[in-house]
Amino acid sequence: NLTLDGSTLNGSDHRVGTGTLTLNSGGLAGKLTVQAGGVLNFLTGSPKALYSLTLVNAGTVNWAGGTLNHGATPTTVITNTGLWDIQGDLALNQGIGGPQALFVNTGTLRKSAGAGLAQLSNMDLNLGGVVEVQAGTLRLNGAGSRALGAAVTVAAGAVFDAQAGNFNDAGGTFGGAGVSQFSGGTLTLNTNILGGLKHTGGTIVIGPGFQQAG
């Protein structure tokens, strides 16, 4: 196990196997792979720099504290095939300029705690896999291209909010006792409607191939 407090871990092929890497403050850069059975913790309220980081998570990320800042050249690319657990009202924001950052989810993206707002901002998002909002609001905002292809489940009293950016249908489904809403930006429907997603704001664009299959 390794805990970093104020330093930056930078390397071309760092890996977390069956242990735990904890970042209290400082940053990660280069390439980091969290393998199945590994754990990456973001703890304390200090901001963390993920500049020029390629992060592949096949294990567990516990994000319990601090803003995560993305950006720089090369930019931040996050691929989650495991569990990415947002344990509070936190933000993944653009910290400095550079190419558009990217977050790809084919595993489970979860907001498990915090009655307020957690947000993923100013980055491209390819949301497949599973998205679970168990508490508070999970918001997608700022500039970016967002593919909505996940199975989204929202608990009673919680909210999934697609608020800003350019969204497109990618086979996503939206369920649970809570609210899933498109509230701002542009949503292009290329193939079909997104069942369970409420339209509360923004612009809907119907693509030329919309519902051509009947």
C-alpha positions in Angstrom: 0.0 0.0 0.0 1.1 3.5 -0.8 -0.2 6.9 0.4 0.8 10.2 -1.4 0.4 13.5 0.3 1.6 16.5 -1.7 3.7 14.6 -4.3 2.9 13.7 -7.9 3.3 10.1 -9.1 4.4 10.2 -12.7 5.4 7.2 -14.8 4.6 5.4 -18.0 3.3 2.2 -16.5 2.4 2.3 -12.8 0.0 -0.4 -11.5 -2.1 -1.1 -8.4 -2.4 -4.8 -8.1 -4.2 -6.2 -5.0 -3.1 -3.3 -2.8 -4.3 0.3 -2.2 -3.0 3.6 -3.6 -4.3 6.6 -1.6 -3.9 10.2 -2.9 -4.5 12.8 -0.1 -3.1 15.7 -2.1 -0.8 16.2 -5.0 -1.4 14.4 -8.3 -1.1 11.6 -10.7 0.4 11.8 -14.3 1.5 9.4 -17.0 -0.3 6.1 -17.0 -1.8 4.3 -14.0 -3.7 1.0 -14.2 -5.8 -0.2 -11.2 -6.1 -3.9 -11.8 -9.0 -6.1 -10.6 -8.7 -6.3 -6.8 -6.8 -3.0 -6.6 -8.1 0.2 -4.9 -7.4 3.8 -5.6 -8.6 6.3 -3.0 -9.0 10.0 -3.4 -9.2 11.3 0.2 -9.2 14.6 2.1 -10.6 17.9 0.8 -7.4 19.0 -1.0 -7.7 19.3 -4.8 -5.9 16.6 -6.9 -4.2 17.2 -10.2 -4.9 14.5 -12.9 -3.1 16.4 -15.6 -1.9 14.3 -18.6 -3.0 11.2 -16.9 -4.2 8.0 -18.6 -6.1 6.1 -15.8 -7.5 2.7 -16.4 -9.6 1.4 -13.6 -10.5 -2.3 -13.5 -10.7 -2.4 -9.7 -12.3 0.2 -7.4 -11.9 4.0 -7.2 -13.2 5.5 -4.0 -13.5 9.3 -4.5 -14.3 10.6 -1.1 -12.7 14.0 -1.0 -11.3 16.9 -3.1 -11.8 18.3 -6.5 -10.2 16.3 -9.3 -8.7 18.6 -12.0 -8.1 17.4 -15.5 -6.5 18.8 -18.6 -3.0 19.6 -20.1 -1.3 18.2 -23.2 -1.6 15.3 -23.6 -4.9 15.4 -21.9 -6.6 13.3 -19.2 -8.2 10.1 -20.4 -10.1 8.0 -17.8 -11.4 4.5 -18.6 -13.5 2.8 -16.0 -14.3 -0.9 -16.4 -14.6 -1.5 -12.6 -16.3 0.6 -9.9 -15.9 4.4 -9.7 -17.7 5.4 -6.5 -18.3 9.1 -5.9 -18.7 9.3 -2.1 -19.8 13.0 -1.7 -20.6 16.2 -3.4 -17.5 16.5 -5.5 -16.4 17.8 -8.9 -14.2 16.6 -11.8 -13.3 19.9 -13.5 -11.0 21.2 -16.1 -8.1 22.8 -14.3 -5.9 24.0 -17.2 -6.1 24.1 -21.0 -5.3 21.5 -23.5 -7.3 19.0 -25.7 -10.7 17.9 -24.5 -10.4 15.3 -21.7 -12.3 12.0 -22.0 -14.1 9.8 -19.5 -15.2 6.3 -20.8 -17.4 4.1 -18.6 -18.2 0.5 -19.3 -18.2 -0.5 -15.7 -20.2 1.1 -12.8 -20.2 4.8 -12.2 -21.9 5.4 -8.8 -22.8 8.4 -6.6 -23.3 6.7 -3.2 -23.2 9.6 -0.7 -23.9 13.3 -0.4 -27.2 15.0 -0.5 -25.9 17.7 -2.8 -24.3 18.0 -6.2 -21.5 15.9 -7.8 -20.5 17.0 -11.3 -18.4 15.8 -14.3 -17.5 19.0 -16.2 -15.9 20.1 -19.5 -14.9 16.7 -20.8 -16.1 14.2 -23.4 -18.1 11.4 -21.8 -18.9 8.0 -23.3 -21.3 6.6 -20.8 -22.0 2.9 -21.2 -22.1 0.2 -18.5 -24.1 1.2 -15.4 -24.7 4.5 -13.8 -26.2 4.6 -10.3 -27.3 7.7 -8.4 -28.0 6.6 -4.9 -27.9 10.0 -3.2 -28.0 13.7 -4.3 -27.5 14.8 -7.9 -25.0 13.6 -10.5 -24.7 16.3 -13.1 -23.0 16.3 -16.5 -22.2 19.9 -17.5 -19.8 22.2 -19.3 -18.5 21.7 -22.9 -18.2 18.3 -24.3 -19.6 15.5 -26.4 -21.7 13.0 -24.3 -22.9 9.6 -25.5 -25.8 8.3 -23.3 -25.6 4.5 -23.5 -25.7 3.5 -19.9 -28.3 1.7 -17.8 -29.1 4.5 -15.4 -30.8 3.8 -12.1 -31.8 6.7 -9.8 -32.9 6.2 -6.2 -35.9 8.0 -4.7 -35.0 11.7 -4.0 -31.9 11.5 -6.2 -31.3 13.1 -9.6 -29.4 12.3 -12.8 -29.0 15.6 -14.7 -27.7 16.0 -18.2 -27.3 19.8 -18.1 -24.9 21.1 -20.7 -22.9 19.9 -23.7 -23.8 18.0 -26.8 -25.5 14.7 -26.0 -26.6 11.8 -28.3 -28.6 8.7 -27.8 -26.5 5.5 -27.6 -29.1 3.0 -26.3 -29.3 4.3 -22.7 -32.1 3.4 -20.3 -33.3 5.4 -17.3 -35.2 4.0 -14.4 -35.6 4.0 -10.6 -37.8 6.0 -8.3 -35.7 9.2 -8.7 -35.5 11.7 -11.6 -33.5 11.4 -14.8 -33.6 14.6 -16.8 -32.1 16.4 -19.8 -32.1 20.0 -18.7 -29.8 21.9 -21.0 -27.5 21.7 -24.0 -28.4 19.8 -27.2 -29.6 16.2 -27.4 -29.4 14.6 -30.8 -31.7 11.6 -31.3 -30.0 9.6 -34.1 -31.8 6.3 -33.6 -34.5 6.3 -30.9 -35.8 8.0 -27.9 -34.2 7.5 -24.5 -36.9 6.0 -22.4 -37.3 7.4 -18.9 -35.3 10.6 -19.6 -37.4 13.7 -19.0 -37.0 16.7 -21.2 -36.9 19.8 -18.9 -34.8 22.2 -20.9 -32.3 22.5 -23.8 -32.7 21.6 -27.4 -33.8 18.3 -29.0 -32.5 17.6 -32.5 -34.0 14.7 -34.6 -31.3 13.1 -36.8 -32.0 11.8 -40.3 -31.9 8.2 -39.2 -34.3 8.6 -36.3 -36.6 5.5 -35.9 -36.0 4.4 -39.5 -36.3 0.8 -38.3 -40.0 1.4 -37.4 
